[in-house]
Amino acid sequence: MKLARAFKAVFWSFLGVRKRANYESDSQALKPQHVIAAGLVSAVVFVLVLFAVVKLVTR
């Protein structure tokens, strides 16, 4: 469950929309390892989606 919460925190951070209360609760509840793992996976997925969109458009 904490890993899902980490992905949610990373997702909102990518968008740049976070409430201070959510940030503070996440910073106390989440382990740095979960946030780093979620960030790396999210970044890879983001790059792959961008790559797929570019391939689709340039076809």
N, CA, C and O atoms as a Tripos MOL2 file, in Angstrom:
@<TRIPOS>MOLECULE
protein
  236   235    59     0     0
PROTEIN
NO_CHARGES

@<TRIPOS>ATOM
      1 N           0.8220   -1.1960    0.0000 N.3       1 MET1
      2 CA          0.0000    0.0000    0.0000 C.3       1 MET1
      3 C           0.8670    1.2620    0.0000 C.2       1 MET1
      4 O           0.5190    2.2570   -0.6360 O.2       1 MET1
      5 N           1.9860    1.2190    0.7070 N.am      2 LYS2
      6 CA          2.8540    2.3880    0.7380 C.3       2 LYS2
      7 C           3.4800    2.6560   -0.6190 C.2       2 LYS2
      8 O           3.7470    3.8060   -0.9680 O.2       2 LYS2
      9 N           3.7160    1.5970   -1.3870 N.am      3 LEU3
     10 CA          4.2830    1.7890   -2.7210 C.3       3 LEU3
     11 C           3.2800    2.5060   -3.6190 C.2       3 LEU3
     12 O           3.6610    3.3610   -4.4180 O.2       3 LEU3
     13 N           2.0030    2.1600   -3.4910 N.am      4 ALA4
     14 CA          0.9670    2.8570   -4.2650 C.3       4 ALA4
     15 C           0.8890    4.3190   -3.8460 C.2       4 ALA4
     16 O           0.6940    5.1970   -4.6860 O.2       4 ALA4
     17 N           1.0370    4.5790   -2.5720 N.am      5 ARG5
     18 CA          1.0320    5.9590   -2.0850 C.3       5 ARG5
     19 C           2.2520    6.7170   -2.6150 C.2       5 ARG5
     20 O           2.1710    7.9100   -2.9070 O.2       5 ARG5
     21 N           3.3730    6.0180   -2.7330 N.am      6 ALA6
     22 CA          4.5740    6.6360   -3.2890 C.3       6 ALA6
     23 C           4.3590    6.9920   -4.7520 C.2       6 ALA6
     24 O           4.7730    8.0650   -5.1900 O.2       6 ALA6
     25 N           3.7180    6.1090   -5.5170 N.am      7 PHE7
     26 CA          3.4340    6.4080   -6.9170 C.3       7 PHE7
     27 C           2.4880    7.5990   -7.0370 C.2       7 PHE7
     28 O           2.6470    8.4350   -7.9270 O.2       7 PHE7
     29 N           1.5170    7.6760   -6.1510 N.am      8 LYS8
     30 CA          0.6000    8.8100   -6.1580 C.3       8 LYS8
     31 C           1.3410   10.1090   -5.8660 C.2       8 LYS8
     32 O           1.1000   11.1240   -6.5210 O.2       8 LYS8
     33 N           2.2320   10.0820   -4.8970 N.am      9 ALA9
     34 CA          3.0090   11.2750   -4.5480 C.3       9 ALA9
     35 C           3.9150   11.6900   -5.7050 C.2       9 ALA9
     36 O           4.0500   12.8780   -5.9970 O.2       9 ALA9
     37 N           4.5280   10.7190   -6.3550 N.am     10 VAL10
     38 CA          5.4090   11.0260   -7.4870 C.3      10 VAL10
     39 C           4.5940   11.5790   -8.6500 C.2      10 VAL10
     40 O           5.0220   12.5230   -9.3140 O.2      10 VAL10
     41 N           3.4330   11.0030   -8.8980 N.am     11 PHE11
     42 CA          2.5830   11.4800   -9.9870 C.3      11 PHE11
     43 C           2.2120   12.9480   -9.7920 C.2      11 PHE11
     44 O           2.3440   13.7520  -10.7140 O.2      11 PHE11
     45 N           1.7520   13.2910   -8.6020 N.am     12 TRP12
     46 CA          1.3730   14.6790   -8.3410 C.3      12 TRP12
     47 C           2.5890   15.5940   -8.3670 C.2      12 TRP12
     48 O           2.4780   16.7630   -8.7380 O.2      12 TRP12
     49 N           3.7340   15.0780   -7.9810 N.am     13 SER13
     50 CA          4.9530   15.8830   -8.0460 C.3      13 SER13
     51 C           5.3720   16.1440   -9.4870 C.2      13 SER13
     52 O           5.8540   17.2320   -9.8030 O.2      13 SER13
     53 N           5.1930   15.1550  -10.3660 N.am     14 PHE14
     54 CA          5.4960   15.3550  -11.7830 C.3      14 PHE14
     55 C           4.6270   16.4710  -12.3580 C.2      14 PHE14
     56 O           5.0860   17.2700  -13.1750 O.2      14 PHE14
     57 N           3.3730   16.5170  -11.9260 N.am     15 LEU15
     58 CA          2.4730   17.5560  -12.4180 C.3      15 LEU15
     59 C           2.7320   18.9050  -11.7490 C.2      15 LEU15
     60 O           2.3530   19.9470  -12.2830 O.2      15 LEU15
     61 N           3.3630   18.8850  -10.6090 N.am     16 GLY16
     62 CA          3.6500   20.1220   -9.8890 C.3      16 GLY16
     63 C           2.4870   20.6240   -9.0760 C.2      16 GLY16
     64 O           2.4460   21.7980   -8.7080 O.2      16 GLY16
     65 N           1.5330   19.7470   -8.7880 N.am     17 VAL17
     66 CA          0.3540   20.1470   -8.0250 C.3      17 VAL17
     67 C           0.2910   19.3030   -6.7560 C.2      17 VAL17
     68 O          -0.0410   18.1180   -6.7950 O.2      17 VAL17
     69 N           0.6180   19.9390   -5.6290 N.am     18 ARG18
     70 CA          0.5670   19.2280   -4.3510 C.3      18 ARG18
     71 C           0.1580   20.2070   -3.2700 C.2      18 ARG18
     72 O           0.5710   21.3670   -3.2720 O.2      18 ARG18
     73 N          -0.6410   19.7360   -2.3650 N.am     19 LYS19
     74 CA         -0.9920   20.5500   -1.2040 C.3      19 LYS19
     75 C           0.0770   20.3600   -0.1390 C.2      19 LYS19
     76 O           0.6810   19.2930   -0.0330 O.2      19 LYS19
     77 N           0.2980   21.3850    0.6310 N.am     20 ARG20
     78 CA          1.3220   21.3150    1.6780 C.3      20 ARG20
     79 C           1.0010   20.2090    2.6920 C.2      20 ARG20
     80 O           1.9050   19.5160    3.1570 O.2      20 ARG20
     81 N          -0.2590   20.0460    3.0290 N.am     21 ALA21
     82 CA         -0.6460   19.0150    4.0050 C.3      21 ALA21
     83 C          -0.3300   17.6200    3.4660 C.2      21 ALA21
     84 O           0.1490   16.7590    4.2040 O.2      21 ALA21
     85 N          -0.5970   17.3990    2.1830 N.am     22 ASN22
     86 CA         -0.2830   16.0990    1.5790 C.3      22 ASN22
     87 C           1.2160   15.8600    1.5360 C.2      22 ASN22
     88 O           1.6830   14.7520    1.7980 O.2      22 ASN22
     89 N           1.9660   16.9010    1.2060 N.am     23 TYR23
     90 CA          3.4250   16.7860    1.1640 C.3      23 TYR23
     91 C           3.9710   16.4270    2.5390 C.2      23 TYR23
     92 O           4.8170   15.5410    2.6620 O.2      23 TYR23
     93 N           3.4950   17.1010    3.5620 N.am     24 GLU24
     94 CA          3.9950   16.8440    4.9100 C.3      24 GLU24
     95 C           3.6340   15.4430    5.3910 C.2      24 GLU24
     96 O           4.4510   14.7780    6.0290 O.2      24 GLU24
     97 N           2.4190   14.9910    5.0920 N.am     25 SER25
     98 CA          2.0440   13.6390    5.5200 C.3      25 SER25
     99 C           2.8230   12.5780    4.7440 C.2      25 SER25
    100 O           3.1920   11.5440    5.3030 O.2      25 SER25
    101 N           3.0730   12.8320    3.4550 N.am     26 ASP26
    102 CA          3.8610   11.8830    2.6670 C.3      26 ASP26
    103 C           5.3110   11.8410    3.1260 C.2      26 ASP26
    104 O           5.9230   10.7740    3.1580 O.2      26 ASP26
    105 N           5.8590   12.9900    3.4790 N.am     27 SER27
    106 CA          7.2630   13.0170    3.8850 C.3      27 SER27
    107 C           7.4840   12.2680    5.2000 C.2      27 SER27
    108 O           8.5820   11.7710    5.4510 O.2      27 SER27
    109 N           6.4670   12.1850    6.0260 N.am     28 GLN28
    110 CA          6.6030   11.4490    7.2780 C.3      28 GLN28
    111 C           6.2510    9.9770    7.1280 C.2      28 GLN28
    112 O           6.7910    9.1370    7.8480 O.2      28 GLN28
    113 N           5.3520    9.6530    6.2050 N.am     29 ALA29
    114 CA          4.8540    8.2800    6.1090 C.3      29 ALA29
    115 C           5.6440    7.4130    5.1280 C.2      29 ALA29
    116 O           5.7450    6.2010    5.3210 O.2      29 ALA29
    117 N           6.1980    8.0130    4.0860 N.am     30 LEU30
    118 CA          6.8470    7.2280    3.0430 C.3      30 LEU30
    119 C           8.3410    7.0800    3.2960 C.2      30 LEU30
    120 O           9.0020    7.9790    3.8160 O.2      30 LEU30
    121 N           8.8410    5.9320    2.9160 N.am     31 LYS31
    122 CA         10.2820    5.6980    2.9940 C.3      31 LYS31
    123 C          10.9380    6.2460    1.7280 C.2      31 LYS31
    124 O          10.3550    6.1810    0.6460 O.2      31 LYS31
    125 N          12.1420    6.7820    1.8620 N.am     32 PRO32
    126 CA         12.8210    7.3210    0.6790 C.3      32 PRO32
    127 C          13.0220    6.2720   -0.4140 C.2      32 PRO32
    128 O          12.9810    6.6040   -1.5990 O.2      32 PRO32
    129 N          13.2350    5.0250   -0.0370 N.am     33 GLN33
    130 CA         13.4340    3.9720   -1.0280 C.3      33 GLN33
    131 C          12.1910    3.8050   -1.9030 C.2      33 GLN33
    132 O          12.3030    3.5860   -3.1090 O.2      33 GLN33
    133 N          11.0120    3.9070   -1.2980 N.am     34 HIS34
    134 CA          9.7740    3.7630   -2.0720 C.3      34 HIS34
    135 C           9.6060    4.9230   -3.0490 C.2      34 HIS34
    136 O           9.1990    4.7310   -4.1940 O.2      34 HIS34
    137 N           9.9210    6.1130   -2.5860 N.am     35 VAL35
    138 CA          9.7700    7.2890   -3.4440 C.3      35 VAL35
    139 C          10.7800    7.2490   -4.5930 C.2      35 VAL35
    140 O          10.4370    7.5850   -5.7260 O.2      35 VAL35
    141 N          12.0050    6.8480   -4.3150 N.am     36 ILE36
    142 CA         13.0270    6.7480   -5.3650 C.3      36 ILE36
    143 C          12.6320    5.6960   -6.3870 C.2      36 ILE36
    144 O          12.7280    5.9380   -7.5910 O.2      36 ILE36
    145 N          12.1880    4.5350   -5.9280 N.am     37 ALA37
    146 CA         11.7730    3.4720   -6.8490 C.3      37 ALA37
    147 C          10.5840    3.9180   -7.6910 C.2      37 ALA37
    148 O          10.5610    3.6900   -8.9000 O.2      37 ALA37
    149 N           9.6030    4.5490   -7.0670 N.am     38 ALA38
    150 CA          8.4320    5.0260   -7.8050 C.3      38 ALA38
    151 C           8.8300    6.1020   -8.8070 C.2      38 ALA38
    152 O           8.2990    6.1380   -9.9170 O.2      38 ALA38
    153 N           9.7500    6.9700   -8.4350 N.am     39 GLY39
    154 CA         10.2120    8.0170   -9.3410 C.3      39 GLY39
    155 C          10.9450    7.4630  -10.5390 C.2      39 GLY39
    156 O          10.7280    7.9150  -11.6640 O.2      39 GLY39
    157 N          11.8120    6.4890  -10.3150 N.am     40 LEU40
    158 CA         12.5490    5.8830  -11.4250 C.3      40 LEU40
    159 C          11.6190    5.1460  -12.3840 C.2      40 LEU40
    160 O          11.7380    5.2840  -13.6010 O.2      40 LEU40
    161 N          10.7060    4.3730  -11.8370 N.am     41 VAL41
    162 CA          9.7610    3.6310  -12.6800 C.3      41 VAL41
    163 C           8.8720    4.6030  -13.4500 C.2      41 VAL41
    164 O           8.6230    4.4100  -14.6400 O.2      41 VAL41
    165 N           8.3990    5.6360  -12.7790 N.am     42 SER42
    166 CA          7.5460    6.6210  -13.4430 C.3      42 SER42
    167 C           8.2960    7.3550  -14.5470 C.2      42 SER42
    168 O           7.7320    7.6120  -15.6100 O.2      42 SER42
    169 N           9.5410    7.6900  -14.3120 N.am     43 ALA43
    170 CA         10.3390    8.3750  -15.3290 C.3      43 ALA43
    171 C          10.5470    7.4870  -16.5500 C.2      43 ALA43
    172 O          10.4510    7.9610  -17.6820 O.2      43 ALA43
    173 N          10.8280    6.2160  -16.3350 N.am     44 VAL44
    174 CA         11.0140    5.2790  -17.4490 C.3      44 VAL44
    175 C           9.7140    5.1270  -18.2390 C.2      44 VAL44
    176 O           9.7290    5.1300  -19.4700 O.2      44 VAL44
    177 N           8.6040    4.9970  -17.5370 N.am     45 VAL45
    178 CA          7.3110    4.8750  -18.2210 C.3      45 VAL45
    179 C           7.0150    6.1460  -19.0120 C.2      45 VAL45
    180 O           6.5310    6.0750  -20.1410 O.2      45 VAL45
    181 N           7.3000    7.3000  -18.4310 N.am     46 PHE46
    182 CA          7.0750    8.5740  -19.1130 C.3      46 PHE46
    183 C           7.8960    8.6600  -20.4000 C.2      46 PHE46
    184 O           7.3710    9.0590  -21.4390 O.2      46 PHE46
    185 N           9.1530    8.2960  -20.3430 N.am     47 VAL47
    186 CA         10.0140    8.3430  -21.5190 C.3      47 VAL47
    187 C           9.5280    7.3490  -22.5720 C.2      47 VAL47
    188 O           9.5230    7.6730  -23.7600 O.2      47 VAL47
    189 N           9.1270    6.1710  -22.1710 N.am     48 LEU48
    190 CA          8.6190    5.1810  -23.1310 C.3      48 LEU48
    191 C           7.3260    5.6410  -23.7960 C.2      48 LEU48
    192 O           7.1220    5.4090  -24.9880 O.2      48 LEU48
    193 N           6.4620    6.2850  -23.0380 N.am     49 VAL49
    194 CA          5.2220    6.8130  -23.6190 C.3      49 VAL49
    195 C           5.5410    7.9230  -24.6150 C.2      49 VAL49
    196 O           4.9510    7.9750  -25.6950 O.2      49 VAL49
    197 N           6.4660    8.8070  -24.2620 N.am     50 LEU50
    198 CA          6.8710    9.8530  -25.2100 C.3      50 LEU50
    199 C           7.4580    9.2610  -26.4830 C.2      50 LEU50
    200 O           7.1600    9.7180  -27.5860 O.2      50 LEU50
    201 N           8.2910    8.2450  -26.3230 N.am     51 PHE51
    202 CA          8.8900    7.5680  -27.4750 C.3      51 PHE51
    203 C           7.7970    6.9550  -28.3570 C.2      51 PHE51
    204 O           7.8520    7.0680  -29.5810 O.2      51 PHE51
    205 N           6.8180    6.3140  -27.7440 N.am     52 ALA52
    206 CA          5.7370    5.6850  -28.5000 C.3      52 ALA52
    207 C           4.8960    6.7320  -29.2300 C.2      52 ALA52
    208 O           4.4800    6.5090  -30.3670 O.2      52 ALA52
    209 N           4.6500    7.8510  -28.5960 N.am     53 VAL53
    210 CA          3.8700    8.9120  -29.2370 C.3      53 VAL53
    211 C           4.6320    9.4760  -30.4380 C.2      53 VAL53
    212 O           4.0390    9.7100  -31.4910 O.2      53 VAL53
    213 N           5.9190    9.6910  -30.2900 N.am     54 VAL54
    214 CA          6.7210   10.2200  -31.3940 C.3      54 VAL54
    215 C           6.7430    9.2170  -32.5480 C.2      54 VAL54
    216 O           6.6190    9.6030  -33.7100 O.2      54 VAL54
    217 N           6.8980    7.9480  -32.2320 N.am     55 LYS55
    218 CA          6.8920    6.9200  -33.2880 C.3      55 LYS55
    219 C           5.5440    6.8920  -34.0020 C.2      55 LYS55
    220 O           5.4880    6.7420  -35.2230 O.2      55 LYS55
    221 N           4.4730    7.0350  -33.2520 N.am     56 LEU56
    222 CA          3.1350    7.0010  -33.8230 C.3      56 LEU56
    223 C           2.8880    8.2150  -34.7170 C.2      56 LEU56
    224 O           2.2810    8.0900  -35.7800 O.2      56 LEU56
    225 N           3.3500    9.3730  -34.2950 N.am     57 VAL57
    226 CA          3.1230   10.6090  -35.0550 C.3      57 VAL57
    227 C           3.9760   10.6370  -36.3190 C.2      57 VAL57
    228 O           3.5190   11.1120  -37.3590 O.2      57 VAL57
    229 N           5.1940   10.1400  -36.2450 N.am     58 THR58
    230 CA          6.0930   10.2150  -37.4000 C.3      58 THR58
    231 C           5.8910    9.0910  -38.3960 C.2      58 THR58
    232 O           6.6030    9.0190  -39.3970 O.2      58 THR58
    233 N           4.9670    8.2440  -38.1490 N.am     59 ARG59
    234 CA          4.6940    7.1360  -39.0640 C.3      59 ARG59
    235 C           4.0450    7.5950  -40.3190 C.2      59 ARG59
    236 O           3.7500    6.7810  -41.1940 O.2      59 ARG59
@<TRIPOS>BOND
     1     1     2 1
     2     2     3 1
     3     3     4 2
     4     3     5 am
     5     5     6 1
     6     6     7 1
     7     7     8 2
     8     7     9 am
     9     9    10 1
    10    10    11 1
    11    11    12 2
    12    11    13 am
    13    13    14 1
    14    14    15 1
    15    15    16 2
    16    15    17 am
    17    17    18 1
    18    18    19 1
    19    19    20 2
    20    19    21 am
    21    21    22 1
    22    22    23 1
    23    23    24 2
    24    23    25 am
    25    25    26 1
    26    26    27 1
    27    27    28 2
    28    27    29 am
    29    29    30 1
    30    30    31 1
    31    31    32 2
    32    31    33 am
    33    33    34 1
    34    34    35 1
    35    35    36 2
    36    35    37 am
    37    37    38 1
    38    38    39 1
    39    39    40 2
    40    39    41 am
    41    41    42 1
    42    42    43 1
    43    43    44 2
    44    43    45 am
    45    45    46 1
    46    46    47 1
    47    47    48 2
    48    47    49 am
    49    49    50 1
    50    50    51 1
    51    51    52 2
    52    51    53 am
    53    53    54 1
    54    54    55 1
    55    55    56 2
    56    55    57 am
    57    57    58 1
    58    58    59 1
    59    59    60 2
    60    59    61 am
    61    61    62 1
    62    62    63 1
    63    63    64 2
    64    63    65 am
    65    65    66 1
    66    66    67 1
    67    67    68 2
    68    67    69 am
    69    69    70 1
    70    70    71 1
    71    71    72 2
    72    71    73 am
    73    73    74 1
    74    74    75 1
    75    75    76 2
    76    75    77 am
    77    77    78 1
    78    78    79 1
    79    79    80 2
    80    79    81 am
    81    81    82 1
    82    82    83 1
    83    83    84 2
    84    83    85 am
    85    85    86 1
    86    86    87 1
    87    87    88 2
    88    87    89 am
    89    89    90 1
    90    90    91 1
    91    91    92 2
    92    91    93 am
    93    93    94 1
    94    94    95 1
    95    95    96 2
    96    95    97 am
    97    97    98 1
    98    98    99 1
    99    99   100 2
   100    99   101 am
   101   101   102 1
   102   102   103 1
   103   103   104 2
   104   103   105 am
   105   105   106 1
   106   106   107 1
   107   107   108 2
   108   107   109 am
   109   109   110 1
   110   110   111 1
   111   111   112 2
   112   111   113 am
   113   113   114 1
   114   114   115 1
   115   115   116 2
   116   115   117 am
   117   117   118 1
   118   118   119 1
   119   119   120 2
   120   119   121 am
   121   121   122 1
   122   122   123 1
   123   123   124 2
   124   123   125 am
   125   125   126 1
   126   126   127 1
   127   127   128 2
   128   127   129 am
   129   129   130 1
   130   130   131 1
   131   131   132 2
   132   131   133 am
   133   133   134 1
   134   134   135 1
   135   135   136 2
   136   135   137 am
   137   137   138 1
   138   138   139 1
   139   139   140 2
   140   139   141 am
   141   141   142 1
   142   142   143 1
   143   143   144 2
   144   143   145 am
   145   145   146 1
   146   146   147 1
   147   147   148 2
   148   147   149 am
   149   149   150 1
   150   150   151 1
   151   151   152 2
   152   151   153 am
   153   153   154 1
   154   154   155 1
   155   155   156 2
   156   155   157 am
   157   157   158 1
   158   158   159 1
   159   159   160 2
   160   159   161 am
   161   161   162 1
   162   162   163 1
   163   163   164 2
   164   163   165 am
   165   165   166 1
   166   166   167 1
   167   167   168 2
   168   167   169 am
   169   169   170 1
   170   170   171 1
   171   171   172 2
   172   171   173 am
   173   173   174 1
   174   174   175 1
   175   175   176 2
   176   175   177 am
   177   177   178 1
   178   178   179 1
   179   179   180 2
   180   179   181 am
   181   181   182 1
   182   182   183 1
   183   183   184 2
   184   183   185 am
   185   185   186 1
   186   186   187 1
   187   187   188 2
   188   187   189 am
   189   189   190 1
   190   190   191 1
   191   191   192 2
   192   191   193 am
   193   193   194 1
   194   194   195 1
   195   195   196 2
   196   195   197 am
   197   197   198 1
   198   198   199 1
   199   199   200 2
   200   199   201 am
   201   201   202 1
   202   202   203 1
   203   203   204 2
   204   203   205 am
   205   205   206 1
   206   206   207 1
   207   207   208 2
   208   207   209 am
   209   209   210 1
   210   210   211 1
   211   211   212 2
   212   211   213 am
   213   213   214 1
   214   214   215 1
   215   215   216 2
   216   215   217 am
   217   217   218 1
   218   218   219 1
   219   219   220 2
   220   219   221 am
   221   221   222 1
   222   222   223 1
   223   223   224 2
   224   223   225 am
   225   225   226 1
   226   226   227 1
   227   227   228 2
   228   227   229 am
   229   229   230 1
   230   230   231 1
   231   231   232 2
   232   231   233 am
   233   233   234 1
   234   234   235 1
   235   235   236 2
@<TRIPOS>SUBSTRUCTURE
     1 MET1         2 RESIDUE 1 A MET
     2 LYS2         6 RESIDUE 1 A LYS
     3 LEU3        10 RESIDUE 1 A LEU
     4 ALA4        14 RESIDUE 1 A ALA
     5 ARG5        18 RESIDUE 1 A ARG
     6 ALA6        22 RESIDUE 1 A ALA
     7 PHE7        26 RESIDUE 1 A PHE
     8 LYS8        30 RESIDUE 1 A LYS
     9 ALA9        34 RESIDUE 1 A ALA
    10 VAL10       38 RESIDUE 1 A VAL
    11 PHE11       42 RESIDUE 1 A PHE
    12 TRP12       46 RESIDUE 1 A TRP
    13 SER13       50 RESIDUE 1 A SER
    14 PHE14       54 RESIDUE 1 A PHE
    15 LEU15       58 RESIDUE 1 A LEU
    16 GLY16       62 RESIDUE 1 A GLY
    17 VAL17       66 RESIDUE 1 A VAL
    18 ARG18       70 RESIDUE 1 A ARG
    19 LYS19       74 RESIDUE 1 A LYS
    20 ARG20       78 RESIDUE 1 A ARG
    21 ALA21       82 RESIDUE 1 A ALA
    22 ASN22       86 RESIDUE 1 A ASN
    23 TYR23       90 RESIDUE 1 A TYR
    24 GLU24       94 RESIDUE 1 A GLU
    25 SER25       98 RESIDUE 1 A SER
    26 ASP26      102 RESIDUE 1 A ASP
    27 SER27      106 RESIDUE 1 A SER
    28 GLN28      110 RESIDUE 1 A GLN
    29 ALA29      114 RESIDUE 1 A ALA
    30 LEU30      118 RESIDUE 1 A LEU
    31 LYS31      122 RESIDUE 1 A LYS
    32 PRO32      126 RESIDUE 1 A PRO
    33 GLN33      130 RESIDUE 1 A GLN
    34 HIS34      134 RESIDUE 1 A HIS
    35 VAL35      138 RESIDUE 1 A VAL
    36 ILE36      142 RESIDUE 1 A ILE
    37 ALA37      146 RESIDUE 1 A ALA
    38 ALA38      150 RESIDUE 1 A ALA
    39 GLY39      154 RESIDUE 1 A GLY
    40 LEU40      158 RESIDUE 1 A LEU
    41 VAL41      162 RESIDUE 1 A VAL
    42 SER42      166 RESIDUE 1 A SER
    43 ALA43      170 RESIDUE 1 A ALA
    44 VAL44      174 RESIDUE 1 A VAL
    45 VAL45      178 RESIDUE 1 A VAL
    46 PHE46      182 RESIDUE 1 A PHE
    47 VAL47      186 RESIDUE 1 A VAL
    48 LEU48      190 RESIDUE 1 A LEU
    49 VAL49      194 RESIDUE 1 A VAL
    50 LEU50      198 RESIDUE 1 A LEU
    51 PHE51      202 RESIDUE 1 A PHE
    52 ALA52      206 RESIDUE 1 A ALA
    53 VAL53      210 RESIDUE 1 A VAL
    54 VAL54      214 RESIDUE 1 A VAL
    55 LYS55      218 RESIDUE 1 A LYS
    56 LEU56      222 RESIDUE 1 A LEU
    57 VAL57      226 RESIDUE 1 A VAL
    58 THR58      230 RESIDUE 1 A THR
    59 ARG59      234 RESIDUE 1 A ARG
